[in-house]
Amino acid sequence: MNKRILVVACTVGALTLTACGGAKDGGGSKNGEVTLKLVAADYGDKASNSSTAYWNDVAQRFTAANPKIKVDVQVINWNDIDAQVKTMIQSGNMPDVLQTGGYADKVADDLLYKTDEVLSESTRKNLIDSFAKAGEVDGTQYGIPFVSSARAFFYNKTLFTKAGITEAPKTWDELKAAAQKIKTKVPGVTPYALPLGPEEAQGESLIWDLGNGGGYTDAKGAYTLDAQANIGAFSWLKTNLVEPGLTYANPATTDRKTAFADFAAGKTAMLNGHPSLIQMSKDGKVDYGVAPIPGKSGALTSTLGVADWMMAFKDGGHKEEVRKFLDFAYSKENTLKFDETYNLMPVTKDTLQEMTANGKHKDLEPFFALLPNAVFYPLGDTTWDAVSAEIKKSGGTAVNDPAKVLGELQKKAEAAVADQ
């Protein structure tokens, strides 16, 4: 298998199923019973909304319907789950199923079942096509999307009114014009929040690259960090937003959490955000609007998509039991409950249709429209973690010297590919 070309997408959970006990038995155990260990990341922010309750409920209902398959639930916080899963793998205590932020390294090490081995055809067909495709490695799907998010353009309606702006900008030139009006008529407000610091450089950069027809890789999966379209995007930012003082004084040191907090406090008028900014804006009593992200020549019809992934490990030999559990876990009843509990975006067609039609999620409708055409990081590439780390470290400084910085990043990306 070519470990280099993995086309994948990107946030939100973690789930692992492991054979309990010691000896591997190819799916059998005492009295014909099998125990799957489910390890899931915690999406809650306090004990009262921990994901433990959700997964315990799913496990209990699954076992009631499948008495010979028990599920041992283990929920781990996001800060610790990657390290703990790594330890599980290194110690030979492989999970049966894992749901986390990425899967490329597991595919590269030949640890996972193919998706068609552990999902029924009906469940596979129910996955949103762009997300299913993003789970492929060399044309074979291993990553199963679990929950998703997308980026859209947020703007402060009150500040727009004060500045005499009547609608959200659709092009970069319109964005610049709006920012200039805000700077002139609403002093003390940052017109556009541009978070290119270590937390979000890889995301904000890709959004602007896409706006100019660029991106991180070409159709064959090769890195194109210093493509002319990308250099052009950063050159535009430098000349039109940074140097005229229409954004932060130093975007390369400004993180997303600062930009989000400023927007929720009414201190900035525009930024690219994801659905979590909706509640923050409501809490801050900001009258906000959401629109497609402006591009150089028009609003983007696709946007940056992010997903967390489910995957099934071969080591325990519990393929059939895992298939039954995953088909159950991906039923609309379960996915809808999880997505609504944590205000996340769906990855299945029936749940997307339900959330779009039931009238409960008006705030998310702009994001729903963008999901089917989402564009993802090259997360399936085994070098992406290293390349992403370099972008986070220095990518934001491309607003100072686009060609130089992006050229250096391209060399590091090519070196990472050569070293794998």
C-alpha positions in Angstrom: 0.0 0.0 0.0 1.2 3.5 -0.8 1.4 5.2 2.6 1.7 8.6 1.0 -1.6 9.0 -0.7 -4.4 9.0 1.8 -7.3 11.3 1.1 -9.1 12.0 4.4 -11.1 14.5 6.3 -11.1 16.1 9.9 -13.8 17.0 15.2 -15.1 15.4 17.7 -15.1 12.0 19.5 -13.3 8.8 20.3 -14.4 5.3 20.5 -12.6 2.0 20.9 -13.7 -1.6 21.0 -11.2 -4.1 22.3 -11.2 -7.8 23.0 -11.5 -8.2 26.7 -9.0 -10.4 28.5 -5.9 -12.0 27.1 -6.0 -14.6 24.4 -7.2 -13.7 20.9 -10.0 -16.1 19.9 -11.1 -14.9 16.5 -14.4 -13.6 17.8 -15.4 -16.5 20.1 -15.1 -16.6 23.9 -16.5 -18.5 26.9 -20.1 -19.7 26.3 -20.0 -18.0 22.9 -20.1 -14.6 24.4 -17.9 -11.7 23.2 -17.1 -8.5 25.1 -16.2 -5.5 23.0 -14.4 -2.7 24.8 -15.6 0.7 23.7 -13.3 3.6 24.4 -14.8 7.0 23.5 -13.6 10.6 23.8 -15.7 12.8 26.0 -17.6 15.6 24.3 -19.0 16.9 27.5 -17.5 19.9 29.3 -18.7 18.7 32.8 -19.8 15.5 34.6 -23.4 16.2 33.9 -23.1 16.0 30.1 -20.2 13.5 29.9 -20.4 11.2 26.9 -20.3 8.3 29.4 -24.1 8.4 29.8 -24.7 8.4 26.1 -22.4 5.4 25.3 -23.6 3.4 28.4 -27.2 3.8 27.0 -26.2 2.7 23.5 -24.2 -0.3 24.9 -27.1 -1.4 27.1 -29.7 -1.2 24.3 -27.3 -3.0 21.9 -26.7 -5.9 24.4 -30.4 -6.1 25.1 -30.9 -6.8 21.3 -27.7 -8.9 21.1 -27.4 -10.8 24.4 -24.2 -12.6 23.4 -22.3 -9.4 22.7 -21.5 -7.2 25.7 -19.9 -3.7 25.4 -17.5 -2.4 28.0 -17.5 1.4 27.9 -14.5 3.5 28.6 -14.7 7.3 28.1 -11.4 9.3 28.0 -11.0 13.1 27.8 -9.6 14.6 24.6 -6.4 15.6 26.2 -5.5 12.1 27.1 -7.1 9.8 24.6 -4.4 9.7 21.9 -1.7 8.9 24.4 -3.8 6.2 26.1 -4.7 4.6 22.8 -1.1 4.6 21.7 -0.2 2.8 24.9 -3.0 0.2 24.3 -1.6 -0.5 20.8 2.0 -0.7 22.0 1.1 -3.1 24.8 -0.8 -5.4 22.4 -4.2 -4.5 23.9 -5.6 -3.5 20.6 -9.1 -2.0 20.5 -11.8 -3.5 18.4 -13.1 -0.1 17.4 -11.6 3.3 17.9 -13.2 6.7 17.2 -10.9 9.7 17.4 -9.5 12.5 15.3 -7.5 10.6 12.7 -6.7 7.2 11.4 -3.9 7.4 8.9 -1.2 6.0 11.2 -3.3 3.0 12.0 -3.9 2.3 8.3 -0.2 2.7 7.5 0.6 0.0 10.2 -2.0 -2.3 8.7 -4.1 -2.5 11.9 -7.6 -1.8 10.6 -10.4 -3.6 8.9 -11.7 -2.1 5.6 -15.0 -0.3 6.1 -16.9 -2.8 3.9 -15.8 -5.6 6.3 -17.4 -3.9 9.4 -20.3 -1.8 8.0 -23.3 -3.2 6.2 -24.0 -1.9 2.7 -27.0 0.1 3.9 -25.0 1.9 6.6 -22.2 2.6 4.2 -24.6 4.1 1.6 -26.1 6.3 4.4 -22.8 8.1 4.9 -22.5 11.6 3.3 -20.5 10.9 0.2 -17.8 13.6 0.7 -17.1 12.3 4.2 -17.0 8.6 3.1 -14.6 9.5 0.3 -12.5 11.3 2.8 -12.1 8.1 4.7 -10.4 6.3 1.8 -6.8 5.3 1.5 -5.7 4.4 -2.0 -9.3 4.1 -3.0 -10.2 1.8 -0.1 -12.2 3.2 2.8 -10.9 2.5 6.3 -12.0 5.6 8.2 -15.7 5.9 9.1 -16.8 9.4 9.8 -18.5 9.9 13.1 -19.3 13.6 13.6 -18.4 16.6 11.6 -18.1 20.4 11.6 -17.6 23.0 8.9 -16.5 26.6 8.7 -18.7 29.6 7.6 -18.5 33.4 7.7 -19.8 35.1 10.9 -20.5 38.8 11.0 -21.9 41.2 13.7 -25.1 42.6 12.4 -25.1 45.5 14.9 -21.7 46.6 13.8 -22.6 46.3 10.2 -25.6 48.5 10.7 -23.5 51.2 12.4 -21.1 51.1 9.5 -23.8 51.3 6.9 -23.2 47.8 5.6 -26.4 46.1 4.3 -25.3 42.5 3.5 -22.5 40.0 4.1 -19.6 40.3 1.7 -19.3 37.7 -1.0 -15.8 38.6 -2.4 -12.5 39.6 -0.9 -12.9 43.1 -2.3 -16.3 43.4 -0.7 -14.8 42.1 2.6 -12.1 44.7 2.4 -14.6 47.5 1.7 -16.7 46.4 4.7 -13.6 46.3 6.9 -12.7 49.8 5.9 -16.1 51.1 6.7 -16.0 49.5 10.1 -12.6 50.9 10.9 -13.8 54.4 9.9 -17.3 54.4 11.5 -16.9 52.0 14.5 -13.5 52.8 16.0 -12.1 50.5 18.6 -13.4 47.4 16.8 -11.2 44.9 14.9 -12.8 44.8 11.4 -11.7 41.2 10.5 -10.3 38.7 13.0 -7.5 36.8 11.3 -6.2 34.0 13.6 -3.0 32.7 12.1 -1.4 31.8 15.4 -0.4 28.2 16.3 -3.9 27.1 17.3 -5.5 27.8 13.9 -2.9 28.6 11.3 -3.6 25.4 9.3 -7.3 26.0 9.2 -7.5 29.8 8.5 -4.7 29.4 5.9 -6.5 26.7 4.0 -9.7 28.7 3.9 -7.9 31.6 2.3 -6.1 29.3 -0.1 -9.4 27.7 -1.2 -10.7 31.2 -1.8 -8.1 31.8 -4.4 -8.4 28.3 -6.0 -5.5 26.9 -4.1 -5.1 24.2 -1.4 -2.6 22.0 0.4 -2.3 19.2 -2.1 -2.9 18.5 -5.8 -5.2 15.8 -7.3 -2.6 13.1 -6.7 -2.0 14.0 -3.1 1.3 15.8 -3.5 1.9 18.9 -1.3 1.4 22.2 -3.0 2.0 24.6 -0.1 3.8 27.2 -2.2 1.5 27.1 -5.2 1.0 30.5 -6.8 -2.6 30.5 -5.8 -1.6 30.1 -2.1 1.1 32.8 -2.4 -1.5 35.0 -4.1 -3.9 34.5 -1.2 -1.4 35.6 1.4 -0.2 38.4 -0.7 -3.7 39.7 -0.8 -4.0 39.4 2.9 -0.8 41.3 3.5 -1.6 44.1 1.2 -5.4 44.5 1.8 -6.0 43.5 5.5 -2.8 43.4 7.5 -0.9 46.5 6.3 -4.0 48.8 6.3 -4.7 47.7 9.9 -8.0 46.0 9.2 -7.1 43.0 11.3 -4.9 42.2 14.3 -1.5 43.8 14.4 0.2 40.4 14.3 -2.1 37.7 13.0 0.7 35.1 13.3 0.6 35.3 17.1 -3.2 35.5 17.4 -5.1 32.2 18.2 -8.6 31.2 17.3 -9.7 31.3 20.9 -8.8 35.0 21.0 -10.7 35.7 17.8 -13.8 33.8 19.0 -13.8 35.5 22.3 -13.5 38.9 20.7 -16.4 38.2 18.4 -18.6 37.0 21.3 -17.7 40.2 23.1 -18.6 42.4 20.2 -15.0 43.5 19.7 -14.6 42.2 16.2 -17.0 42.4 13.2 -16.1 39.5 11.0 -14.3 36.1 11.1 -14.5 32.5 9.8 -15.9 30.3 12.5 -17.5 26.9 13.2 -20.8 26.0 14.9 -19.5 26.4 18.5 -19.3 30.1 17.9 -23.1 30.2 17.7 -23.6 29.5 21.4 -20.7 31.8 22.3 -22.3 34.6 20.3 -25.7 34.0 22.0 -24.1 34.0 25.4 -22.4 37.3 24.6 -25.7 38.7 23.3 -24.2 39.4 19.9 -26.7 39.8 17.0 -24.8 37.7 14.5 -25.2 36.5 10.9 -23.8 33.4 9.2 -23.0 33.3 5.4 -20.8 31.4 3.0 -17.1 32.4 3.2 -16.1 35.1 0.8 -13.7 34.1 -2.0 -11.6 36.2 -4.4 -14.3 36.2 -7.1 -17.4 35.0 -5.1 -18.7 33.2 -2.1 -17.2 29.7 -1.7 -19.6 26.8 -2.5 -17.5 24.5 -0.4 -15.7 25.1 2.8 -13.2 23.5 5.3 -14.8 20.4 6.7 -13.6 18.6 9.9 -14.6 15.2 11.1 -13.8 12.7 13.8 -13.4 9.1 12.8 -14.4 5.6 13.7 -12.2 2.7 12.8 -12.2 -1.1 13.6 -9.1 -3.0 14.5 -8.3 -6.5 13.2 -6.3 -7.8 16.2 -9.3 -9.0 18.3 -10.8 -10.9 15.4 -14.3 -9.7 16.3 -15.3 -8.6 12.8 -18.9 -9.8 12.9 -19.6 -8.5 16.4 -18.1 -5.1 15.5 -20.2 -4.9 12.4 -23.4 -5.5 14.4 -22.4 -2.8 16.9 -21.4 -0.2 14.3 -24.6 -0.8 12.4 -26.5 -0.2 15.6 -24.4 2.8 16.6 -25.0 4.4 13.2 -28.8 4.1 13.3 -30.6 7.5 13.0 -31.9 7.2 16.6 -28.3 7.1 18.0 -26.6 9.5 15.6 -29.3 12.1 15.9 -29.3 11.9 19.7 -25.5 12.4 19.9 -25.4 15.2 17.3 -28.2 17.1 19.1 -26.8 16.5 22.5 -23.5 18.2 21.6 -24.7 20.5 18.8 -22.5 18.7 16.3 -23.0 18.2 12.6 -24.1 14.8 11.1 -22.2 12.5 8.8 -25.1 10.4 7.8 -27.7 11.3 5.2 -30.8 10.4 7.2 -29.7 12.4 10.2 -28.7 15.4 8.0 -32.2 15.3 6.5 -33.8 15.0 9.9 -31.8 17.9 11.4 -32.5 20.0 8.3 -36.2 19.4 8.3 -37.3 19.2 12.0 -37.0 23.0 12.6 -34.9 22.6 15.7 -31.6 23.7 14.1 -32.2 27.0 12.2 -28.8 28.3 13.4 -27.0 25.3 11.8 -28.8 25.5 8.4 -26.0 27.5 6.7 -23.5 24.8 7.8 -25.8 21.9 6.7 -25.8 23.4 3.2 -22.0 23.4 3.1 -21.4 19.9 4.4 -21.9 17.8 1.2 -19.1 19.7 -0.6 -16.7 20.1 2.3 -13.0 20.1 1.6 -10.7 18.4 4.1 -7.1 18.6 5.4 -5.0 15.7 3.9 -5.4 13.9 7.2 -5.0 10.5 5.7 -1.4 11.3 4.7 0.9 9.8 7.2 3.1 12.9 7.0 0.3 15.4 7.6 0.8 15.6 11.4 4.4 16.7 10.9 3.5 19.1 8.1 0.5 20.5 10.0 2.8 21.1 13.0 5.1 23.1 10.8 2.2 25.2 9.4 1.0 25.9 12.9 4.5 26.9 13.9 5.4 29.3 11.1 2.6 29.4 8.5 1.0 32.6 9.9 4.2 34.5 9.1 3.4 34.1 5.4 1.4 37.3 5.7 4.8 39.0 6.1 6.7 37.3 3.3 4.4 34.9 1.4 6.8 33.4 -1.2 9.6 32.8 1.3 7.6 31.3 4.1 5.4 29.1 1.9 8.5 28.0 0.0 10.2 26.9 3.2 7.1 25.0 4.3 7.0 23.2 1.0 10.6 22.1 1.4 9.8 20.7 4.8 6.7 18.9 3.5 8.8 17.3 0.7 11.4 16.3 3.2 8.8 14.7 5.4 7.5 12.7 2.4 11.1 11.6 1.5 11.8 10.5 5.1 8.7 8.3 5.6 
